[in-house]
Amino acid sequence: FDYPSDTLLPGIKLGWDLKTGLERRITSWKSPDDPFPGNFIWALERQDNPESIFWKGSKKLTRSGPWNGLRFSASSLRQNPDFNFSFVSNEDELYYTFDLIDKAVFSRMIYVTVPRDLCDTYALCGAYGICIISDMPVCQCLKGFKLKSRGYVDWSQGCVRDKSLNYSRQDGFIKFTAMKLPDATLSWVSKSMNLNECREKCIDNSSCMAYTNSDIRGEGSGCAMWFGELIDMRDFADGGQDLYIRMSASELVDQGAKGEPRTEIVVIVISTAALLAVVIAAGHLVHKRRRNIVEKTENNRETNEVQNMDLELPLFELATIANATDNFSINNKLGERGFGPVYKGTLVDGQEIAVKRLSKISEQGLEELNNE
């Protein structure tokens, strides 16, 4: 029971004896017929806000999220008629275990498949990115953040804030719901504080980037605070938690008392009405510029290849369009149909436009795009 190898049996303590320093972890075999320790490890991290980690060598493969009083926050464990599971954290021990309710039942955990899906992959979307398995792409930036990489999509670099923090009490918090809590390595827990006290302590510490209840039983209790960048978050409708993330005061719109926003939006969702407004504005711009161009071209016709094309279309340099759409940023993408994706953009004069970009794999051509 102190050296469980690749098997978790009822009563085995996955974790630590803090008095002796003994760690009990699950380790794969090197091969089906070689019990030498393999490359995969399941262990409970000895930290202020403990969580279990699946390792592949020295690299984190996936994690359970910290214990929230009922279960590991990103685990699908639920109460059931076959076994009880529990978590113990005190001065002497730190461990997770399970016990059978019906002693006539035999149970052995020996085969586990992780990650369960793409969003289970550790830090897939980088800092301040959230993975939403039902979306495409699965990686998104949290509300109030934008993709860090420019010119190409690289989610490993994560997201950066739209507006910089003041790192003072002028900052506030936005509440995000149904979340897999961030990597808890750089976090701190107090079991005696309530949520309001947790907020006050976090706002007074310029390094504190987020907080929530450490125990979600009942109305919630305790305090968990995160320091540094928030990594490895996902939308977790089946048991996720609230997380309050630090934001600049200028980012807090539609806010309630003490800067607590009433909105609980996780990512920006552009509604049909908003899309229609952008399209109407773009249509007005196209009509106005088409009329101006037609009037000018009547008096000044060129013979080059560009002007042999449809002169009723307003022409822009590619750099102008790229700048207006933040280099066709995924955050500005409105949708995708027909010829290719449509992006929201803003010209230097403040005029909002909609940009449809011809897809390389589209079966339609430039003439059809021009006609549309």
N, C-alpha and C positions, 0 to 999 in steps of 0.2 A: 504493500500500500504506500510505502514511502518512495518506491521506485517503480511507477506504473508503466514504464515503457510506452507501448502504443495503445494501451487499453484503459478506458475509464470505467471502473466498476462502481456500483452503489456503495457509498461510504468513503470512497477515495476523496481526499482533499486536494483539489487543484489549486495550488498556491504556496503559501509560505508559513513555516514555523519561525516566527520572528525572534524567539529566544535562542534557537540553535543555528538559525540561518539556513536551514534545510528548505530547498525549493522542490516542489513536486510539479512536474510538467509532463505533458504527453508528447512523445517524439516518434516520428514514423520510423519504420525499419528502412535500412538501406535498400533492400529488395525483398520480394516475397519470401525468399528463403535465407535472408541474411539479417539477423536481428541487430547488427551494428547500427548505431543511431544514423538516421537518414537526414534529409535536407529540410524536413518540415517539422515545426514545433508549435504546440498550442500551450500558451503560458499566461499566467496572471501577472500583470505588471505591478511591481511594488512601487507605488507612487501615491500622492495625497488623494487622488481621485481614481481609484483602481479600475482597470478594464482588462478584459482578456484579449490577447493578440495572437493571430496566426502568423507565424514567420516562415519565410522561405530563405533559409540561410540567415544572413544578417539584414534582410529586407522585409519590411512589414508587408504582408500580403493582404490582410483584411483585419478588422477589429470589431469588437462587440459593442463599443460604446461603454461609458461608465455605468456602474450599478445605480439604479434610481429608486431603490427600496422595494421594487417588485421584480425586477429583472435587469439584465444588461440592456441599456437603452435602445440598442439597434438589433436586439435579438427577437426572434419569433417565439421564444419560450412562453407558454401559457399554462395556467393551472389545469391539471388533467387528473383523471381517476387512477392513473398507473403509478406516478411517482411525485414526490415533493422535491423542490430544489431550494437551496438557501445560500446565502452569502454572509460570511462572518468577517468583520474587520474590527480588531481591538489591539491592545498593546502586545498581546501574545501571539495572535494568529491573523492571517489574511488568506481566506480561501473561499472557493466555490465548491459545492458538493450536491449530490442528489441521493435520495433514499426511496426505496420501493414502498408503496402503500400495501400492495398485496405481495407477501413474502413468497407466494407460490410462483410468482412471475420471475423469469430470468431476464436480465438486462445487461447488455454489454455495448458500450460505445467504442467502436473500433474503426468505423468508416465514416468520414465526414468530407463533404465536398464544399470547398470554398475557393473563390468567392461564389456566392449563390447566383449573382447576376453581374452585369458590367459595373453597376453603381456600387457594388461591394468592394471593388478594387481600390486599394488604399490610395488616397490623395489623387484620384483620377482627374479631378477638375481644378487642382491647385488651390492656393490660398483664396479664401472668400468666394470660391466657386461652389455651386451646389449641383449635385447629380440628380436628375429627374428621369427615371427609367422609362416613363411613358412619353417623353418628349424626344424630338429629333432636331438638333443634336441633344444628347443626354446632358451635356454640361451647359450650365447657365451661370451668369453672374448674379449674385444677390442684388436685390433692389438697393440702389445707391452706389453700385460698383460697375466698372466696365472692364472689358478684356485688356490685360496688360500688354500682350503682344500686339504689334502694329504691322499691318501689311500682310500678315498671314495668321492663321489660327493656331495657337500653341497653348493648350490648356494647362500644360505643366507649369507655365509661368503664372497661372491663376489670374486674379482680378485685382484692380486697384480702385480706390475710392474716387467717386466723382468730385467730391469736395473734401478738402483736408480737415482733419480734426483740429480742435483748439487745444486738446489735451488739458482741459480744465472743466470746471462745473458748467461752462457754457455749452458743453456737449450734451447730448441726450441719448436715448436708446429707441430703437425700432424693434418691435416684437415680431419674431418669425415663428410660425407654428408648424407642427408635424415634422420636426427636424430630427435627424440623427445628429446628436451632439458632436462637436468637434473633437479632434485628438486631444485627450486629456493629459498629455505629458506635462504641459505647462499650465496646470490648473491648481486651484486651491479650494478646500472645502471646510466649511464650518457647519456643524450639525445644530448649533444653538441659535443661529440667526434666522430671521424671517426674510421674506422676499424684499420688503421695503428697506430693511437694514442692509441687505445684500446690495441693493442698488446704490445706496448712499456710500457704502464702502468702495464700490467699484468706481463711481464717478469721482471719488477723491483720489484714486490711484490712476495716474496718467498711463500706466502700462496695462490697465484692465480693459479688455476689448469686448467682453461679453459676460453675462451672468444668467443664472436660473436657479430654481430649487434643486437641491441635491437629492431630495426625496419627494416623489410625486404621490405618495399615498395620501388619501383623504383630500384635503385642500392644499396639500403641499407644505413642505417645511425644509429647513436647512438652506445653505447657500453654497453654490459652486461658481467660481470665477475663473475666466480664462485670460491668459496673458500672451501677448505676441499675436502672430497671424493665426487665423482660424482655418484649420485644414481638415479635409476629409468629411465634408458634410453631404447629406443627401436628403431628398424629400422622402419621408417615411410615414406614410398615411396609416400604416398598420402598427401604431404604437409610438409614433414620434413625440417629441416634447417641444414646449415653448423655449425659445432662446432669445434673450434681449441683447442686441448687438449695438455697440457704441457708434454714434453718428455725429457729424457736425450739426450744430444748431440750425444752420442754413438748409440742411437736408431734411429737417423734420417739418413736413407739411401735414396739414390736417391733424394737428397734434392736440392732445388733451392736457390735463394738469401735469405740471412738472416735466413737460417735454415727452410724456409717454404718448406715442401716436396711437390713434384709434385704428389705423389700418393694420391689417395682418397679411398683406400681400407679400408673397415670397419672391416672385419674379414679376417683371413688368409684362402685363398682358394687354396687347393692343386690341381694342374692341372693333367690331364691324363699323360702328359709328365713327370711330377715330380714323379708320382706314378710308371710309367714304369721304370724310372731310379733307384728308390729304389728297385723295384722287381728284376731288372737285377743285381744290386749290391749284393742283398741278394742271388740270384741264384749262382753267382760266389763264394760267401763265402761258401754256402752249398756244392757246388761241390768240392771245395778245401779241406774243412774239412772232407768231406765224404771219399775222397781218402786217407787222412792221417789216419783216423780212421780205414779204411779197412786194411791198411798196418800194423798198430800196432796190430790190433786184430788177425792177422794171427799168430803172435808170442806170444801173451799173451791173451788167451781166458779165460774168467771168467765163472763161472757157476751160478751166481746169477740171479735173476728174471729180473733185468734190462737188462742184456746182452742177455737174451733169446729173447728180442724184436729185432726189426730191427736194426742191428749193423751199417748199412750204414748211419743212421741218426746221425748227431752231437747232443750231449746231453749237455744241459745247466741246471744249477740250476734255479729253479723258481725265486729266489731272483735276479739272474743276469738279467733275462728277465724283471722282474718288475722294476729293477733299470734303465735298458736301455730305457724303455718306460715311465719313470716317473710314475710308478705304474699304467700302462694302462690308462694314462691320456686321457680325452676326447679331449684335444688339440692335441694329437698325433694320433687320430683316422683317418684313411684314408678312410674307408668305411666299408660296411658290406654286405656279400653275402654268400650263401651256408652254410658252417659250423658255421660261426660266424663272429665277427668283425676283421678287420686288422688294426694293429697299426704300426706307424713308430717308430724306436728306434735307439739308438746309443750306441754301446758297449764301454767299458772303453778305448779300443785302438783307438777309433774314427770311427770304421767301422759302416756304416749305415746298418740297417737290417729292414726287414718287418716281423711282428709277427702276425700270424693268431691264434686266440684263439677260442677253441671249445665252442660253445654256449650250455648252459644247456638245451635249448629247441630245439637243433638241432636234426633232425631225423637221422642223420648220426653219426657214432661212431668213436672211436679212430683209428681203423684200416684204415678207409677211410681217416681220417685226415693225418695219417702217409704216406699213399700212395700218397696223394697230395703233 
